[in-house]
Amino acid sequence: MKLSFRTALKTFIGVLFLAGVVWVGWKFQPWMPAGQAVYLTSAHLDDCDFQVWQRKNAGLSEPFATGLFVRRAGSPWEVFLLDIQDIYRPTISLRKESRGIVVLSDGDELGVLDSSQGIYKKPNGVSRTGDPINSDPPGNWWTEAAGKW
């Protein structure tokens, strides 16, 4: 069976369109309910435990918020808003440097946490202290911190 160029082109365009729909669906997760949290990663650095969680927002623009949870020895968990994102499950990594714990998203620096003082500084110069939460991560961190960010 021989395919014509036109049929092959239509098939190729159809496959590209379907791949695009699947990609958009994966990145935006429209079926995920608002408030649902997804675990991304964890680490233990500078006598602190770290966890990173992403929560689905209710809005269509920037549908995700990512939080960094930090617990110093003997202290309750605190949360820092890392970023509001358009994509589902970014690759977040933590790296210890002389200036503090550097938070990276897909290789780009999101900010630096001074774990001894509990201050998170974004590249634009905005600094924030963490918000304590009354449970283990992710808890209801987004509603507890509503209006603070």
N, C-alpha and C positions, 0 to 999 in steps of 0.2 A: 504494500500500500504506500503510495507516494503522497506526501503532504505538500500542499501548495505553500508558497511563501506567505500569502495572506493568512492562511489558516495557522501556520506556525507563528506568525507575528501576533495574531489574536490570542493564541494560547499563551505565548510568552507574556503579553500584557496582562492577561487574566491571572497568571501565576504571580506576577509582580504585585498586582492589586491585592490579591489574597494575602501575600506575604506582608504587605503594608498594613492591612487590617489586623492581622495577627500581632504584628509588632506594636501598633498603637494600642491595641487591647492589653498587651502585656505591660507596656510602660505606664498606662493610665489606670488600669484595673477598675473599670467602671462598675463592675459587679461587686466589688469589695464594699462592705458597709462602712459608713463614716464611724470613726472611733476605733476601728479594729487596728491592733498593733502587730507588727511583724519584727521578730528578733533579727538583727543584722550581724553583730559580732560582740566579742568580749575580750578583755585583756586584764592582766594584773601588772601594774607598773607603779613605781614609787610608793610602795605600801598601800596602794589604792586598788580597788576593784572597779573595773569599767564595764559597762554594757551600753550598746547602741541599739536603739529601737526606732522603727519608723511607724508613724500613725497615719491612717487615712483621714484626710480632712473632708468636710462636707461640701466645700466649694469645688467647682470644676476647674478653675484656674489654680495652679499650684496645689494639686490635690494631696500632697504628702508633707508631713513635718517630721524631722528627724531629731531625736533627743539623745544626749550623752548623759548617762547615769554614772555617778561617781560615789563611791563609799570609801571614806578613809577609815582606818582601823578604829573601831569603837564608836563610830559616828553613824547617823542614819544616811540613807541614800539622798543625794541631791541630783537635780536634773538641770541641764543646760540645753537650750534650744540651739541646735547646730545650724539648721537651715530649713527653709520651706522649699520643696522641690516639685518639679513636674514629673519626675521619673520614679518608678518603683524599684526598690532595692538597690540603691547606689552602693558601690564598693567603698566602705568606710574602713580606714586603717588608722591606728594610733602608733606614734613613734616618739620615744623618749629622746629629747635633745637638751642641751644646756639651758635653753630658754623655757622649757616646760614640756608638756605632752602636746605634741603637734597632731592635729586631727586633719586627716586627708580624705577627700572624696574623689574617687577615680583619679588619684594622683594630684589633685589640686588642693591647696591648703585652705581649709575652712576656718581655722583659728588655732590658738594656742591656749592650753589650760595651765595656769600656775596652780598646781595641786596643793602646794603648801598654804596658799592664801585663798584658794577657792575662787579664783577669778578667771573667766574665760574671755579672751580678747580675739575679736575678729580682725581680719586684715584691714578693714576700713577704720580701725581704731576704736570701735564700740566695745566696751568692756561690760561684763555682767557677772554678778554673783549667781550661784546656783540657788534653785528653789528646793527646799526640802520636800520630800514626799513621805506619806504615811504608810508605805507598803514597799514590797519588793517591786522592781521594775517589771513591766511598765506601769503598773498601777493605773491610776486615772490622772496621770501627770498633765495631760492637756487641759482637763477641766480645772484641776487645782491651780494651774498657772495662767488660766485665762485672764487676759487683760494686762498681764505683767510683761509680755513680750511685744 
